[in-house]
Amino acid sequence: MKKKHLLWCLSLLMIVFIAACGEKSKEDVLESLGTKVDEMSGYKAQAKMTLKTGEEVQNYEIDVWHKKDDFYRVKLNNPNSEKGNQIILRNSEGVFVLTPALNKSFKFQSEWPNNTSQPYLYASLINDVLKDTEGKYKETEKHYVFTTKTNYQSNKNLPYQDVTFDKKTLKPVMVTVYDKDYNALVEINFSSFEFDPEFAKDDFDTQKNLTSSIAEVPAMAGMEDEDLTVLYPTELPEGTSLMEKEEVQTENGTRVILTFGGDKSFTLVEEKYNTFPTSLTEPVAVQGDPVNLGFTVSAMTDKTVEWHQNNMRFYLASEELTKEEMIQVASSVNGKEMK
């Protein structure tokens, strides 16, 4: 009887020991994640991003390529827009935002992606997790989940995030970004993730990415007959209102100039292209950063924001708006026409 009792006790202790060994501390997981980033040669990932930051929910298909150390290609596809595809590219020449539908590119003097949080980039997520020493951590049956602060330089309205990693592989599974009231505004679900893939020599070449993506853009059949629909920002600084609207015809189409005055004045220019350029043009140099407005990636400086949506170009300029205010105004030009 005593022998059976002793065996039972030893078995119980063994079970407890194995269970204890199976759980990793937060520090152990952080060390493993840091080691993974240091040792990998790169990755390929696919994900779906859902944005709830505007009046309408926006969905993107994201295709990410990363080659160590500083080569990135992020392809953003809006399935609801025939001409909504964009590519953020970083190579030895710099940082670019390519808009194939307009055969146009911006070249940035920027530290992207190292200067701000990027919810679809692996190293950025792990950097946020490592930097937030007070972040929360939990382990589930299949996942490690971290709740951390974010580092969005141009958008302070998204201060928190949950980052979920697969326990066996340390691959990212899901990212949820919250506002200050913990409302989920950005959700990213990874459908595939491959460490250490093979890349062709020219996979990150600027011209190759622009020309190959142009071939995927549908023709503009019938669009030359469409009228310009003027879009207005639905979010304005207090004490600011529309003062003047001017419409002019240009070589490529129609341009509308909206002048807003009051406490925080600014100008919003909208252009509809009846024809798009057919020859490759030199990138437009920008002393600033690429900024995601939710429905498109923009080129932003201290005083301006420029972006393209479908077959339209938007340009916002102000001496009085802060960067956050410019992003708020630009992000609210979301397809709703003022009545």
C-alpha positions as CSV (number, residue, x, y, z in Angstrom):
1,M,0.0,0.0,0.0
2,K,2.8,2.3,0.9
3,K,4.6,1.5,-2.3
4,K,1.5,2.3,-4.4
5,H,1.1,5.6,-2.5
6,L,4.8,6.4,-3.1
7,L,4.4,5.7,-6.8
8,W,1.3,7.8,-7.0
9,C,3.1,10.8,-5.3
10,L,6.1,10.4,-7.7
11,S,3.8,10.4,-10.7
12,L,2.0,13.5,-9.5
13,L,5.3,15.3,-8.9
14,M,6.4,14.3,-12.4
15,I,3.2,15.7,-13.9
16,V,3.6,19.0,-12.0
17,F,7.3,19.2,-13.1
18,I,6.5,18.6,-16.8
19,A,3.7,21.2,-16.7
20,A,6.0,23.7,-15.1
21,C,8.7,23.1,-17.6
22,G,6.2,23.6,-20.4
23,E,5.4,27.2,-19.4
24,K,7.9,29.9,-20.4
25,S,8.4,33.1,-18.5
26,K,7.9,36.4,-20.3
27,E,11.7,37.0,-20.2
28,D,12.3,33.6,-21.9
29,V,9.8,34.4,-24.7
30,L,11.3,37.9,-25.2
31,E,14.8,36.4,-25.5
32,S,13.5,33.8,-28.1
33,L,11.8,36.5,-30.1
34,G,14.9,38.7,-30.1
35,T,17.1,35.8,-31.2
36,K,14.7,34.9,-34.0
37,V,14.9,38.4,-35.4
38,D,18.7,38.4,-35.2
39,E,19.2,35.0,-36.8
40,M,16.6,35.1,-39.6
41,S,17.7,36.1,-43.1
42,G,14.2,37.5,-44.0
43,Y,10.6,36.4,-44.5
44,K,7.6,36.5,-46.7
45,A,4.1,37.1,-45.2
46,Q,0.5,37.5,-46.3
47,A,-2.1,39.1,-44.1
48,K,-5.5,40.8,-44.2
49,M,-5.7,44.2,-42.6
50,T,-9.0,45.7,-41.4
51,L,-9.2,49.4,-40.6
52,K,-12.0,50.9,-38.6
53,T,-10.5,54.4,-38.3
54,G,-13.0,56.2,-40.6
55,E,-16.7,56.2,-41.3
56,E,-16.3,53.1,-43.5
57,V,-14.4,49.9,-42.8
58,Q,-11.5,49.5,-45.1
59,N,-10.0,46.1,-46.0
60,Y,-6.5,45.5,-47.4
61,E,-4.7,42.4,-48.6
62,I,-1.0,42.7,-47.6
63,D,2.0,41.0,-49.1
64,V,5.2,41.6,-47.2
65,W,8.8,40.7,-48.3
66,H,11.8,41.4,-46.1
67,K,15.4,40.7,-46.8
68,K,17.9,41.3,-44.1
69,D,18.9,44.0,-43.2
70,D,17.1,46.9,-44.9
71,F,15.2,45.6,-47.9
72,Y,11.4,45.7,-47.7
73,R,8.5,45.4,-50.1
74,V,5.0,45.9,-48.8
75,K,2.2,45.4,-51.4
76,L,-1.1,46.8,-50.3
77,N,-4.2,45.8,-52.3
78,N,-7.6,47.2,-51.7
79,P,-9.9,44.5,-53.3
80,N,-12.8,47.1,-53.5
81,S,-10.8,49.4,-55.7
82,E,-9.7,48.7,-59.2
83,K,-6.8,51.2,-58.8
84,G,-6.1,50.9,-55.1
85,N,-2.9,49.0,-55.2
86,Q,0.3,50.5,-53.8
87,I,3.8,49.3,-52.9
88,I,6.0,50.6,-50.1
89,L,9.6,49.7,-51.1
90,R,12.9,50.1,-49.3
91,N,16.1,49.2,-51.1
92,S,19.7,50.5,-51.4
93,E,18.4,53.6,-53.2
94,G,16.0,54.7,-50.5
95,V,12.3,54.5,-49.5
96,F,9.6,54.6,-52.2
97,V,5.9,54.6,-52.4
98,L,4.8,53.3,-55.8
99,T,1.3,53.9,-57.3
100,P,1.2,51.8,-60.4
101,A,-2.2,53.0,-61.6
102,L,-0.8,56.5,-62.0
103,N,2.7,55.3,-63.0
104,K,4.0,57.4,-60.2
105,S,6.4,57.1,-57.4
106,F,7.6,59.1,-54.4
107,K,11.1,58.8,-53.0
108,F,11.6,59.6,-49.3
109,Q,14.5,60.7,-47.2
110,S,13.2,58.6,-44.4
111,E,14.1,56.1,-41.7
112,W,11.0,54.0,-42.5
113,P,10.2,51.5,-41.1
114,N,12.5,52.0,-38.1
115,N,11.1,55.4,-36.9
116,T,7.6,54.3,-36.1
117,S,5.4,51.2,-35.3
118,Q,4.5,49.0,-38.3
119,P,1.8,46.5,-37.4
120,Y,2.5,44.2,-40.4
121,L,6.3,44.1,-40.0
122,Y,7.8,41.3,-37.8
123,A,10.8,43.2,-36.5
124,S,8.7,46.3,-35.7
125,L,6.3,44.2,-33.6
126,I,9.0,42.5,-31.7
127,N,10.8,45.9,-31.1
128,D,7.6,47.3,-29.6
129,V,7.3,44.2,-27.4
130,L,10.9,44.4,-26.2
131,K,10.8,48.2,-25.5
132,D,7.6,48.1,-23.4
133,T,9.0,46.7,-20.1
134,E,5.7,47.2,-18.4
135,G,3.7,45.4,-21.2
136,K,1.4,42.6,-20.2
137,Y,2.0,39.0,-21.2
138,K,0.0,35.8,-21.2
139,E,0.4,32.3,-22.5
140,T,-2.4,30.2,-23.9
141,E,-2.5,26.7,-25.2
142,K,-1.1,27.7,-28.7
143,H,0.0,31.3,-28.4
144,Y,2.0,34.0,-26.6
145,V,0.1,37.2,-26.4
146,F,1.7,40.6,-25.5
147,T,-0.2,43.8,-24.8
148,T,2.1,46.8,-25.4
149,K,2.3,50.5,-26.1
150,T,2.8,51.5,-29.7
151,N,5.1,54.1,-31.3
152,Y,3.1,55.8,-34.0
153,Q,4.9,59.1,-34.5
154,S,2.1,60.7,-36.6
155,N,-0.9,59.1,-35.0
156,K,-1.2,59.3,-31.2
157,N,-4.8,58.0,-31.3
158,L,-3.6,54.4,-31.5
159,P,-1.6,53.9,-28.3
160,Y,-2.0,50.2,-27.5
161,Q,-1.8,46.9,-29.3
162,D,-2.2,43.1,-28.7
163,V,0.4,41.0,-30.6
164,T,-0.1,37.3,-30.8
165,F,2.7,34.8,-31.7
166,D,2.5,31.1,-32.4
167,K,4.2,29.2,-29.6
168,K,5.9,26.6,-31.7
169,T,7.2,28.7,-34.5
170,L,7.2,32.3,-33.1
171,K,5.4,33.4,-36.2
172,P,3.0,36.4,-35.9
173,V,-0.7,35.3,-35.9
174,M,-2.7,38.4,-35.2
175,V,-2.3,42.1,-34.2
176,T,-5.0,44.3,-32.8
177,V,-4.4,48.1,-32.4
178,Y,-6.6,50.1,-30.0
179,D,-7.4,53.7,-29.3
180,K,-7.1,55.2,-25.8
181,D,-10.5,53.7,-24.9
182,Y,-9.5,50.2,-26.0
183,N,-11.7,50.2,-29.1
184,A,-10.2,47.9,-31.7
185,L,-9.5,50.1,-34.8
186,V,-6.9,48.1,-36.7
187,E,-6.9,44.3,-37.0
188,I,-4.3,42.3,-38.9
189,N,-4.6,38.5,-39.4
190,F,-1.6,36.7,-40.9
191,S,-2.6,33.9,-43.3
192,S,0.9,32.7,-44.1
193,F,4.4,33.4,-42.9
194,E,7.7,31.9,-44.2
195,F,11.1,32.5,-42.5
196,D,14.3,32.6,-44.6
197,P,12.9,32.4,-48.1
198,E,14.8,32.7,-51.4
199,F,14.7,36.1,-53.2
200,A,15.7,36.9,-56.8
201,K,18.4,39.5,-57.2
202,D,15.9,42.2,-58.5
203,D,12.9,41.4,-56.3
204,F,13.4,44.8,-54.5
205,D,14.3,46.8,-57.6
206,T,12.2,50.0,-58.0
207,Q,11.6,49.9,-61.7
208,K,10.8,46.2,-61.8
209,N,8.2,46.6,-59.0
210,L,6.6,49.6,-60.8
211,T,6.5,48.1,-64.3
212,S,5.3,44.6,-63.2
213,S,2.5,46.2,-61.1
214,I,1.5,48.5,-63.9
215,A,0.7,45.4,-66.0
216,E,-1.8,44.3,-63.4
217,V,-3.7,47.6,-63.5
218,P,-7.0,47.4,-65.4
219,A,-7.6,49.7,-68.3
220,M,-9.4,53.0,-67.8
221,A,-12.3,52.1,-70.0
222,G,-15.0,54.7,-69.8
223,M,-13.4,56.7,-67.0
224,E,-12.6,59.7,-69.2
225,D,-16.3,60.4,-69.4
226,E,-16.8,60.5,-65.6
227,D,-17.3,63.8,-63.9
228,L,-15.2,64.9,-60.9
229,T,-17.0,64.2,-57.6
230,V,-15.7,66.7,-55.1
231,L,-14.9,65.1,-51.8
232,Y,-14.9,67.0,-48.5
233,P,-13.2,66.3,-45.2
234,T,-15.7,65.3,-42.5
235,E,-13.3,66.1,-39.7
236,L,-12.3,69.7,-39.3
237,P,-10.5,71.5,-36.5
238,E,-12.8,73.6,-34.4
239,G,-13.4,77.0,-35.8
240,T,-12.5,76.0,-39.4
241,S,-14.9,75.9,-42.3
242,L,-15.0,76.0,-46.1
243,M,-14.5,79.5,-47.5
244,E,-14.1,79.1,-51.2
245,K,-14.3,76.5,-54.0
246,E,-12.7,77.0,-57.4
247,E,-12.8,74.6,-60.4
248,V,-10.3,74.8,-63.3
249,Q,-9.6,72.7,-66.4
250,T,-6.1,71.3,-66.8
251,E,-4.2,69.5,-69.5
252,N,-4.9,66.1,-67.8
253,G,-8.4,66.7,-66.5
254,T,-10.2,68.8,-63.8
255,R,-8.8,70.5,-60.7
256,V,-10.8,71.7,-57.7
257,I,-9.2,74.0,-55.1
258,L,-11.0,74.1,-51.7
259,T,-9.9,76.9,-49.3
260,F,-10.7,76.4,-45.6
261,G,-10.4,79.4,-43.3
262,G,-10.8,80.2,-39.6
263,D,-8.7,79.2,-36.6
264,K,-6.7,76.5,-38.6
265,S,-6.7,77.4,-42.3
266,F,-5.6,75.0,-45.1
267,T,-6.0,74.3,-48.8
268,L,-7.2,71.1,-50.3
269,V,-6.6,70.5,-54.0
270,E,-8.3,67.6,-55.9
271,E,-7.5,66.5,-59.4
272,K,-9.3,64.0,-61.6
273,Y,-7.2,62.4,-64.3
274,N,-8.9,61.8,-67.7
275,T,-5.7,60.3,-68.9
276,F,-2.8,58.7,-67.0
277,P,0.9,59.0,-67.9
278,T,2.0,56.2,-70.1
279,S,5.8,56.6,-69.8
280,L,7.8,56.0,-66.7
281,T,8.6,59.2,-64.8
282,E,11.3,60.0,-62.2
283,P,10.2,59.6,-58.5
284,V,9.0,62.7,-56.8
285,A,11.5,63.5,-54.0
286,V,9.9,64.0,-50.5
287,Q,11.6,65.3,-47.4
288,G,9.2,63.4,-45.1
289,D,7.6,60.0,-44.4
290,P,5.1,57.6,-46.0
291,V,1.9,57.7,-43.8
292,N,-1.0,55.3,-44.0
293,L,-4.3,57.3,-44.1
294,G,-6.4,54.1,-43.9
295,F,-7.5,54.0,-47.5
296,T,-4.1,54.8,-49.1
297,V,-0.5,55.6,-48.3
298,S,0.4,59.2,-48.5
299,A,3.5,61.3,-48.8
300,M,3.8,63.7,-45.9
301,T,6.1,66.6,-45.0
302,D,5.8,69.1,-42.2
303,K,3.3,71.2,-44.1
304,T,1.8,69.0,-46.8
305,V,0.1,65.7,-47.4
306,E,-0.3,64.2,-50.9
307,W,-2.1,61.0,-51.8
308,H,-3.9,59.2,-54.7
309,Q,-7.2,57.4,-54.6
310,N,-8.5,55.6,-57.6
311,N,-8.0,58.1,-60.5
312,M,-7.7,61.2,-58.3
313,R,-4.9,63.1,-56.8
314,F,-5.3,65.0,-53.4
315,Y,-2.9,67.6,-52.1
316,L,-3.4,69.2,-48.6
317,A,-1.2,72.2,-47.6
318,S,-1.3,74.2,-44.4
319,E,1.0,76.5,-42.3
320,E,-1.2,76.1,-39.3
321,L,-2.2,72.5,-39.0
322,T,-0.1,70.1,-37.0
323,K,1.0,66.8,-38.5
324,E,-1.7,65.0,-36.5
325,E,-4.3,67.5,-37.6
326,M,-3.3,67.1,-41.2
327,I,-3.6,63.3,-41.0
328,Q,-7.0,63.6,-39.3
329,V,-8.3,65.9,-42.0
330,A,-6.8,63.9,-44.9
331,S,-8.1,60.6,-43.4
332,S,-11.6,62.0,-43.3
333,V,-11.7,62.7,-47.1
334,N,-13.2,59.3,-47.5
335,G,-15.6,59.4,-50.4
336,K,-18.5,61.3,-48.8
337,E,-19.7,64.3,-50.8
338,M,-20.9,67.3,-48.9
339,K,-24.6,68.0,-49.3
